[in-house]
Amino acid sequence: MNRLLTLAAGSFAALILMSGNCDKNDNPAPSNTDYLTRSPWKFSKATASGIDISAQIPACFKDNTISFAINGTGTISEGTLACVPPAPPTFTWTFQNNGTQLNLSTPLLSGGSGTFNIVTLNDVNLVISQSVTIPPATTPVTVEITFIH
């Protein structure tokens, strides 16, 4: 009987230890790639040096959706209002500087580049920023764009 109890207790302890290890490995934290590629992103707002400039963003840009694929490609889908010239339909993307920057093969902002600082990237928000000169100003300002799912 003691032998049976010892065997049962040992088996129970092993089961608890194994289940504890499985829980930690079964649900790893999502990566930036997971967040970025989960579903299409749509414009939410834009600021320049902290001032809301969403009203100055063309409506044809605001209704676009941007999708990122795991393989480093992406698409920009024009909404019902097409920009002239239209946004390039495809692009490539990479993370840079240990995942703190997002590099796109095409700029999203007139006068900007394809490299953005990642301010926030999670399951609901993609906030990117970049220094841009907005005419008629001659001094660059930090423009921050927020996209949502």
QUIMOQUI-V935795 format. One record per backbone hydrogen bond with DSSP energy under -1.0 kcal/mol. NH is the residue of the N-H (numbers start at 1). CO is the residue of the C=O. If there is no record, write none. Layout:
nh = (NH NH)
co = (CO CO)
This chain:
nh = (5 6 7 8 9 10 11 12 13 14 15 16 17 18 19 20 21 22 23 24 25 26 35 36 37 41 42 44 45 47 48 49 51 53 56 57 61 62 63 64 65 66 67 69 72 74 75 76 77 91 93 94 96 100 101 102 103 104 105 112 116 117 118 119 120 122 126 127 128 129 130 132 137 141 143 144 145 146 147 148)
co = (1 2 3 4 5 6 7 8 9 10 11 12 13 14 15 16 17 18 19 20 21 22 31 32 33 66 148 146 146 144 51 142 48 46 53 54 58 58 59 61 77 41 75 73 69 91 67 89 65 74 72 103 101 97 96 116 94 114 92 109 102 129 100 127 127 125 147 120 145 117 143 141 134 132 130 47 128 45 126 42)
